[in-house]
């Protein structure tokens, strides 16, 4: 079979694998953010049985609403995915306010995923035909 006749197959295989890779990256960002909130070290004030996060730490989880609001939106075949944080107070935690210092969780998750990219990229395989 001539190479020219296989171009659509090659293009489809590359698109499919890149789509899968983008989804893996987005899920990695989401998982890293969730892990920082759920398991990250917290050293802020105690409020009853709850230890809050200190400025600069990922937010401490209390009700789990922030973690439940973090999701990945992906439409297969587009090569795009978005990590969406639905909690209305998420930006205030991430960037801080005039009265509250930032408790970043998403930007550190993106940075951690960037460091993981070479490992994530190792799983890319493109197979065409037999």
Helices and strands as residue ranges (DSSP letters): H 3-39, E 46-47, E 50-51, H 65-68, E 70-74, E 81-85, H 90-95, H 106-121
